[in-house]
Amino acid sequence: MKNIVAEQSRVYLPIVESDQVFPVGRVYCVGRNYAAHSKEMGDDPERDPPFFFAKDASCVVPAAFSEVICVSYPMATSQFEYEVELIVAIGEGGRNLTMEQAGASILGYAVGLDMTRRDLQTQAKKKGRPWEVGKSFDESAPISSIYLKTDQLASKVSEAEIGLKVNGDLKQVSHVSNLTWSIEEVICKLSEVFELRPGDLIMTGTPENVGAVVVGDEMQAWVEHLGEIRVRVTD
């Protein structure tokens, strides 16, 4: 068989201190997994079961720790907002995973941004429509290289500071320990509705104080013990 159109490019994330790469499969996102962010978005911050949405793998932009990357201000929005997130890379798949299996499924960790066309997301929510138009668009997921999991790193990441600055001004700061649903719990719940596969990424949620950026702004996003990515908004 021959392709009738050119095949779309696959996205790969580097592995830190390795010549290996991570082929990105599906990108799952957890909605409102920090209580304070749930509250600022108008939801009850009680520990309701997590809910999920997805970004296309083509949304991922590899963001090296050592350089500033650029993303374009997207079309059809006037409210382009940042959300810093801890990213989990899945190395072993499965469905209906136990907590132990969920922990074992983690290949590594990264730093990422869930960039959002908030006005379009808000319109969709009001009409009970899917969120893809506000969440799954070109360059909406800058993600760092992946640190492979070790027991020591997993312990540190579970308590790590997570934060974001815009043009040097602190906007978001919290700790991964403030997740409403822990990393392993998120993986378990996700595996109840999707069979996870090696190559999947999970964006685990963002802290409070999300906000808008404009052309020329530069974001610094970090997770303690992993590093910082720098992302500039261009025309």
RODO-2510 file (C-alpha; in nm, 4 decimals, decimal comma):
residues 235
     n   res          X          Y          Z
     1     m     0,0000     0,0000     0,0000
     2     k     0,1046     0,3596    -0,0609
     3     n     0,0017     0,6610     0,1427
     4     i    -0,2317     0,8910    -0,0463
     5     v    -0,0943     1,1886     0,1509
     6     a     0,2340     1,2462     0,3316
     7     e     0,2501     1,0838     0,6744
     8     q     0,2435     1,3275     0,9653
     9     s     0,5627     1,3566     1,1692
    10     r     0,5936     1,1717     1,5003
    11     v     0,6924     1,3711     1,8101
    12     y     0,9795     1,2463     2,0252
    13     l     1,0989     1,3704     2,3643
    14     p     1,4652     1,3239     2,4600
    15     i     1,5628     1,1225     2,7658
    16     v     1,7985     1,3139     2,9957
    17     e     2,1587     1,1893     2,9789
    18     s     2,0727     0,9278     2,7168
    19     d     2,0737     0,8860     2,3396
    20     q     1,7286     0,7294     2,3630
    21     v     1,4046     0,9144     2,2908
    22     f     1,0418     0,8760     2,3990
    23     p     0,7913     0,8427     2,1106
    24     v     0,4819     1,0350     2,2194
    25     g     0,1586     0,8398     2,1875
    26     r    -0,1479     0,9866     2,3532
    27     v    -0,1535     1,2883     2,5848
    28     y    -0,4017     1,2668     2,8722
    29     c    -0,4782     1,5643     3,0951
    30     v    -0,6339     1,5681     3,4416
    31     g    -0,8866     1,8432     3,5046
    32     r    -0,8596     2,0508     3,8215
    33     n    -0,6374     1,8279     4,0301
    34     y    -0,5326     2,1032     4,2736
    35     a    -0,8134     2,2186     4,5069
    36     a    -0,7196     2,5873     4,4920
    37     h    -0,7273     2,5838     4,1110
    38     s    -1,0669     2,4102     4,1170
    39     k    -1,1968     2,6883     4,3389
    40     e    -1,0616     2,9682     4,1184
    41     m    -1,2304     2,8059     3,8170
    42     g    -1,5657     2,8023     3,9977
    43     d    -1,5800     2,4353     4,1014
    44     d    -1,6306     2,2711     4,4380
    45     p    -1,2766     2,1739     4,5460
    46     e    -1,3921     1,8566     4,7225
    47     r    -1,2231     1,5303     4,6241
    48     d    -1,4538     1,4346     4,3370
    49     p    -1,3313     1,1596     4,1050
    50     p    -1,0791     1,2990     3,8557
    51     f    -1,1929     1,3707     3,5031
    52     f    -0,9861     1,3582     3,1887
    53     f    -0,9482     1,5206     2,8506
    54     a    -0,6842     1,4807     2,5830
    55     k    -0,4464     1,6695     2,3593
    56     d    -0,3258     1,5325     2,0295
    57     a     0,0358     1,4150     2,0260
    58     s     0,1042     1,6768     1,7572
    59     c     0,0399     1,9478     2,0209
    60     v     0,3643     1,8533     2,1986
    61     v     0,6623     2,0849     2,1499
    62     p     0,9933     1,9504     2,2854
    63     a     1,1389     2,2109     2,5217
    64     a     1,5055     2,1626     2,6089
    65     f     1,6122     2,2716     2,9571
    66     s     1,9036     2,4694     2,8116
    67     e     1,7290     2,7016     2,5684
    68     v     1,4285     2,9273     2,5135
    69     i     1,1698     2,7822     2,2777
    70     c     0,9020     2,9797     2,0978
    71     v     0,5324     2,9106     2,0525
    72     s     0,3038     3,1161     1,8346
    73     y     0,0073     3,3047     1,9753
    74     p    -0,2783     3,0827     1,8527
    75     m    -0,5581     3,1776     1,6192
    76     a    -0,9183     3,2396     1,7270
    77     t    -0,8469     3,3519     2,0853
    78     s    -0,7866     3,6642     2,2907
    79     q    -0,7239     3,4757     2,6174
    80     f    -0,4148     3,2563     2,5825
    81     e    -0,3365     3,1145     2,9275
    82     y    -0,0594     2,9144     3,0936
    83     e    -0,0913     2,6121     3,3226
    84     v     0,2312     2,4611     3,4575
    85     e     0,2131     2,0847     3,5073
    86     l     0,4152     1,7841     3,6172
    87     i     0,4212     1,5378     3,3287
    88     v     0,4347     1,1608     3,3775
    89     a     0,5667     0,9379     3,0987
    90     i     0,4196     0,5878     3,0822
    91     g     0,6547     0,2987     3,0135
    92     e     0,4238     0,0029     3,0803
    93     g     0,0617    -0,0154     2,9743
    94     g    -0,2446    -0,1858     3,1126
    95     r    -0,6032    -0,1471     3,2252
    96     n    -0,7575    -0,1419     3,5738
    97     l    -0,4149    -0,1006     3,7313
    98     t    -0,3544    -0,1374     4,1043
    99     m    -0,1626     0,1307     4,2922
   100     e     0,1494    -0,0871     4,2783
   101     q     0,1105    -0,1440     3,9059
   102     a     0,0470     0,2277     3,8528
   103     g     0,3758     0,3123     4,0207
   104     a     0,5564     0,0509     3,8134
   105     s     0,4052     0,1914     3,4917
   106     i     0,5900     0,5241     3,5321
   107     l     0,8944     0,5531     3,3081
   108     g     0,9828     0,9082     3,4062
   109     y     0,8894     1,2694     3,4700
   110     a     0,8995     1,5999     3,2820
   111     v     0,7970     1,9649     3,3104
   112     g     0,5215     2,0922     3,0845
   113     l     0,2700     2,3603     3,0018
   114     d    -0,0958     2,2994     2,9247
   115     m    -0,1509     2,6132     2,7170
   116     t    -0,5190     2,6966     2,6898
   117     r    -0,7454     2,9138     2,4766
   118     r    -0,9473     2,9985     2,7856
   119     d    -1,2201     3,1967     2,6130
   120     l    -1,2923     2,9070     2,3783
   121     q    -1,2820     2,6567     2,6633
   122     t    -1,5248     2,8720     2,8641
   123     q    -1,7661     2,8932     2,5705
   124     a    -1,7525     2,5165     2,5275
   125     k    -1,8150     2,4540     2,8978
   126     k    -2,1190     2,6817     2,9005
   127     k    -2,2720     2,4866     2,6129
   128     g    -2,1744     2,1454     2,7470
   129     r    -1,9404     2,0837     2,4548
   130     p    -1,6012     1,9068     2,4482
   131     w    -1,2939     2,1068     2,5446
   132     e    -1,0723     2,0213     2,2461
   133     v    -1,1082     2,3627     2,0809
   134     g    -0,9712     2,5259     2,3966
   135     k    -0,7070     2,2661     2,4797
   136     s    -0,5925     2,0616     2,1783
   137     f    -0,4339     2,2990     1,9284
   138     d    -0,0934     2,3516     1,7688
   139     e     0,1966     2,4057     2,0120
   140     s    -0,0299     2,3847     2,3164
   141     a     0,1927     2,1406     2,5081
   142     p     0,5571     2,2463     2,5478
   143     i     0,7229     1,9596     2,7389
   144     s     1,0762     1,9128     2,8642
   145     s     1,3098     1,6191     2,8228
   146     i     1,2219     1,3220     3,0427
   147     y     1,4055     1,2221     3,3586
   148     l     1,3905     0,8469     3,4049
   149     k     1,2262     0,7399     3,7291
   150     t     1,4283     0,6129     4,0224
   151     d     1,2925     0,5429     4,3694
   152     q     1,4796     0,8455     4,4994
   153     l     1,3523     1,0765     4,2242
   154     a     0,9948     0,9498     4,2655
   155     s     1,0068     1,0333     4,6354
   156     k     1,1433     1,3817     4,5675
   157     v     0,8986     1,4583     4,2870
   158     s     0,5986     1,3610     4,5020
   159     e     0,6803     1,6551     4,7324
   160     a     0,8410     1,8905     4,4773
   161     e     0,7700     2,2586     4,4314
   162     i     0,5980     2,3410     4,1038
   163     g     0,5777     2,6937     3,9697
   164     l     0,5716     2,9429     3,6859
   165     k     0,6920     3,2985     3,6252
   166     v     0,6005     3,5377     3,3457
   167     n     0,8706     3,7889     3,2571
   168     g     1,0320     3,7147     3,5927
   169     d     0,7161     3,7739     3,7983
   170     l     0,5954     3,4786     4,0057
   171     k     0,2486     3,3656     3,8990
   172     q     0,2006     3,0043     4,0100
   173     v     0,3636     2,8147     4,2953
   174     s     0,2570     2,5055     4,4867
   175     h     0,3809     2,1554     4,5650
   176     v     0,3053     1,8248     4,3978
   177     s     0,1981     1,6985     4,7415
   178     n    -0,1057     1,9279     4,7030
   179     l    -0,2462     1,7179     4,4184
   180     t    -0,6048     1,6208     4,4996
   181     w    -0,5369     1,2808     4,3424
   182     s    -0,1810     1,1512     4,3640
   183     i     0,0135     1,0480     4,0551
   184     e    -0,0523     0,6785     4,1177
   185     e    -0,4216     0,7395     4,1888
   186     v    -0,4549     0,9340     3,8631
   187     i    -0,2961     0,6480     3,6700
   188     c    -0,5303     0,3957     3,8355
   189     k    -0,8404     0,6018     3,7579
   190     l    -0,7274     0,6687     3,4010
   191     s    -0,6643     0,2974     3,3447
   192     e    -1,0260     0,2276     3,4398
   193     v    -1,1496     0,4102     3,1299
   194     f    -0,8557     0,3736     2,8866
   195     e    -0,6054     0,0947     2,8382
   196     l    -0,2763     0,2760     2,8884
   197     r     0,0069     0,2156     2,6452
   198     p     0,3827     0,2707     2,6544
   199     g     0,4434     0,6160     2,5078
   200     d     0,1430     0,7827     2,6696
   201     l     0,1911     1,1071     2,8622
   202     i    -0,0184     1,2272     3,1556
   203     m    -0,0415     1,5960     3,2454
   204     t    -0,1256     1,5761     3,6151
   205     g    -0,2939     1,9130     3,6781
   206     t    -0,2057     2,2745     3,7481
   207     p    -0,1979     2,4851     4,0654
   208     e    -0,3972     2,8030     4,1165
   209     n    -0,3326     3,1460     3,9603
   210     v    -0,3488     3,0596     3,5927
   211     g    -0,3446     3,3642     3,3702
   212     a    -0,2998     3,5095     3,0240
   213     v     0,0122     3,5841     2,8222
   214     v     0,0590     3,7995     2,5126
   215     v     0,3111     3,8189     2,2310
   216     g     0,6572     3,8906     2,3714
   217     d     0,5958     3,7350     2,7128
   218     e     0,8388     3,4722     2,8360
   219     m     0,7307     3,1961     3,0741
   220     q     0,9590     3,0025     3,3082
   221     a     0,8023     2,6781     3,4270
   222     w     0,9650     2,4392     3,6699
   223     v     0,9285     2,1329     3,8859
   224     e     1,1823     2,1040     4,1651
   225     h     1,4429     1,8282     4,1096
   226     l     1,3654     1,8220     3,7355
   227     g     1,4459     2,1675     3,6028
   228     e     1,3009     2,4677     3,4235
   229     i     1,1772     2,5299     3,0709
   230     r     1,1519     2,8745     2,9146
   231     v     0,8836     2,9460     2,6548
   232     r     0,8388     3,2724     2,4651
   233     v     0,5168     3,3752     2,2883
   234     t     0,5654     3,5016     1,9321
   235     d     0,3409     3,6292     1,6533
***
